[in-house]
Amino acid sequence: MKKRKVEESAEGREKVTDRRIVESLARGLEVLRAFRRGDLELSNQDFAERTGLAKATISRLTYTLVSLGYLSYNYSTGRYRLDAAAMSLGYAYLSDLGVRRLAKPMMQELADYSGLPVALGARDQFSMVYLECCRSSDAITLSIEVGAHIKIANSSLGRAYIAGLSDAAQTVLLDALEVHEGENWPPIEEQILVSVESYKKFGYCLSIGQWKHDVNSVGVPYRPRDGTPVLAFNCGGPSFLVDRNRLVEDIAPRLVDFVRRLEAQ
């Protein structure tokens, strides 16, 4: 398959050369994307550094975004924060995500059984963003919050997402990841391809100490029948709580089963 021309922003995000893209809109969205978990306010300098855009361009974009209600300006600090219009986009997305509502009881059931967090995520550029997470009330678990991001390339959540894509979509994403990862790509690609084969054979993908050296997890893609984007579920935790054998023999079959039941609804 012919590769697309792929570039990256200062943040390492994929940029595809396409005449149909409205560049000014894309730049405005890049400014909004610059906010990270824990960021209350950012300056024009922060935006410039994170997006790679010129300061003059940033100034025009932030002025426009404030005028439209997507950012608010703090005159005391000279910095910006996300405003209601930006927040409403996220709330609208989550409230309209029917699978989140349908999946939550099954996610909670698996979390209570395993003592491990069970999460639902969607792709955001080269990361997966958590859309829902269920935990057992009496377990030591990972700190996972809705809206947090995790790398797509080495997490079971991300690998499950990749495995659930069509061959053509996989090729496009892997091409972009190759550019993004640079010299680190060969071992990462090998791990991803192993995960894709695991999904084809067994219905799940593993990450054994590859996201963090002391964390193991299993992921399963969710492929909606209505043609909406692929999502993914995962379950995992500290290696002292869940080793590879427990994942493969106990957790993975249960996760695969509930995702298949969900897809059938």
ChimeraX attribute file (.defattr): number of C-alpha atoms within 10 A of each C-alpha:
attribute: neighborCount
match mode: 1-to-1
recipient: residues
	/A:1	7
	/A:2	6
	/A:3	9
	/A:4	13
	/A:5	11
	/A:6	18
	/A:7	14
	/A:8	15
	/A:9	14
	/A:10	11
	/A:11	14
	/A:12	17
	/A:13	21
	/A:14	16
	/A:15	14
	/A:16	13
	/A:17	10
	/A:18	11
	/A:19	7
	/A:20	6
	/A:21	10
	/A:22	9
	/A:23	11
	/A:24	11
	/A:25	10
	/A:26	11
	/A:27	16
	/A:28	17
	/A:29	13
	/A:30	20
	/A:31	21
	/A:32	19
	/A:33	15
	/A:34	17
	/A:35	17
	/A:36	13
	/A:37	10
	/A:38	7
	/A:39	10
	/A:40	11
	/A:41	18
	/A:42	19
	/A:43	18
	/A:44	20
	/A:45	14
	/A:46	17
	/A:47	23
	/A:48	19
	/A:49	15
	/A:50	18
	/A:51	21
	/A:52	16
	/A:53	17
	/A:54	13
	/A:55	15
	/A:56	10
	/A:57	14
	/A:58	22
	/A:59	16
	/A:60	11
	/A:61	21
	/A:62	22
	/A:63	13
	/A:64	14
	/A:65	22
	/A:66	17
	/A:67	11
	/A:68	13
	/A:69	13
	/A:70	20
	/A:71	24
	/A:72	19
	/A:73	19
	/A:74	13
	/A:75	8
	/A:76	6
	/A:77	10
	/A:78	11
	/A:79	17
	/A:80	20
	/A:81	19
	/A:82	20
	/A:83	16
	/A:84	12
	/A:85	14
	/A:86	16
	/A:87	12
	/A:88	12
	/A:89	11
	/A:90	11
	/A:91	11
	/A:92	10
	/A:93	11
	/A:94	15
	/A:95	10
	/A:96	10
	/A:97	12
	/A:98	10
	/A:99	16
	/A:100	17
	/A:101	13
	/A:102	12
	/A:103	19
	/A:104	17
	/A:105	12
	/A:106	18
	/A:107	26
	/A:108	19
	/A:109	16
	/A:110	22
	/A:111	23
	/A:112	18
	/A:113	12
	/A:114	23
	/A:115	21
	/A:116	27
	/A:117	25
	/A:118	29
	/A:119	27
	/A:120	27
	/A:121	28
	/A:122	21
	/A:123	21
	/A:124	15
	/A:125	16
	/A:126	20
	/A:127	20
	/A:128	25
	/A:129	23
	/A:130	22
	/A:131	21
	/A:132	20
	/A:133	22
	/A:134	22
	/A:135	24
	/A:136	18
	/A:137	11
	/A:138	9
	/A:139	14
	/A:140	14
	/A:141	16
	/A:142	13
	/A:143	10
	/A:144	17
	/A:145	15
	/A:146	13
	/A:147	15
	/A:148	16
	/A:149	20
	/A:150	21
	/A:151	18
	/A:152	24
	/A:153	25
	/A:154	22
	/A:155	28
	/A:156	32
	/A:157	34
	/A:158	31
	/A:159	30
	/A:160	32
	/A:161	29
	/A:162	28
	/A:163	27
	/A:164	24
	/A:165	19
	/A:166	10
	/A:167	11
	/A:168	9
	/A:169	12
	/A:170	16
	/A:171	17
	/A:172	15
	/A:173	15
	/A:174	16
	/A:175	15
	/A:176	23
	/A:177	22
	/A:178	16
	/A:179	17
	/A:180	20
	/A:181	15
	/A:182	9
	/A:183	10
	/A:184	11
	/A:185	16
	/A:186	11
	/A:187	10
	/A:188	17
	/A:189	17
	/A:190	11
	/A:191	17
	/A:192	25
	/A:193	15
	/A:194	16
	/A:195	24
	/A:196	24
	/A:197	14
	/A:198	16
	/A:199	20
	/A:200	13
	/A:201	10
	/A:202	13
	/A:203	22
	/A:204	27
	/A:205	32
	/A:206	31
	/A:207	25
	/A:208	21
	/A:209	17
	/A:210	17
	/A:211	17
	/A:212	13
	/A:213	11
	/A:214	13
	/A:215	20
	/A:216	25
	/A:217	30
	/A:218	27
	/A:219	31
	/A:220	31
	/A:221	29
	/A:222	24
	/A:223	19
	/A:224	15
	/A:225	11
	/A:226	6
	/A:227	7
	/A:228	8
	/A:229	14
	/A:230	20
	/A:231	24
	/A:232	27
	/A:233	30
	/A:234	28
	/A:235	29
	/A:236	29
	/A:237	22
	/A:238	18
	/A:239	16
	/A:240	9
	/A:241	16
	/A:242	18
	/A:243	18
	/A:244	17
	/A:245	9
	/A:246	12
	/A:247	21
	/A:248	17
	/A:249	10
	/A:250	12
	/A:251	23
	/A:252	23
	/A:253	14
	/A:254	16
	/A:255	24
	/A:256	21
	/A:257	13
	/A:258	18
	/A:259	19
	/A:260	16
	/A:261	12
	/A:262	16
	/A:263	14
	/A:264	9
	/A:265	9
